């Protein structure tokens, strides 16, 4: 799958996925979302991002997990 707002560049943050044209790692925004931050609050703090870019980050994470062979074990 090709992503419009996400890239991996070995010269930026060690090749971790970032939002294109920034040094903002995808995991940072996903961490904010998982902590209960709203997309609107994130956009206030990171005006260089768009709602579409944040939604694409969620899609990226979903695709990554779907393709992972070994998942993190979650206790019952």
Secondary structure in CASP SS format (residue, H / E / C, confidence):
PFRMAT SS
TARGET T0000
AUTHOR 0000-0000-0000
METHOD secondary structure of the structure
MODEL  1
X C 1.00
X C 1.00
X C 1.00
X C 1.00
X C 1.00
X E 1.00
X E 1.00
X E 1.00
X C 1.00
X C 1.00
X C 1.00
X C 1.00
X H 1.00
X H 1.00
X H 1.00
X C 1.00
X E 1.00
X E 1.00
X E 1.00
X C 1.00
X C 1.00
X C 1.00
X C 1.00
X C 1.00
X E 1.00
X H 1.00
X H 1.00
X H 1.00
X H 1.00
X H 1.00
X H 1.00
X H 1.00
X H 1.00
X H 1.00
X C 1.00
X C 1.00
X C 1.00
X C 1.00
X H 1.00
X H 1.00
X H 1.00
X H 1.00
X H 1.00
X H 1.00
X H 1.00
X C 1.00
X C 1.00
X C 1.00
X C 1.00
X C 1.00
X H 1.00
X H 1.00
X H 1.00
X H 1.00
X H 1.00
X H 1.00
X H 1.00
X H 1.00
X H 1.00
X H 1.00
X H 1.00
X H 1.00
X H 1.00
X H 1.00
X H 1.00
X H 1.00
X H 1.00
X C 1.00
X C 1.00
X C 1.00
X C 1.00
X C 1.00
X C 1.00
X C 1.00
X C 1.00
X C 1.00
END
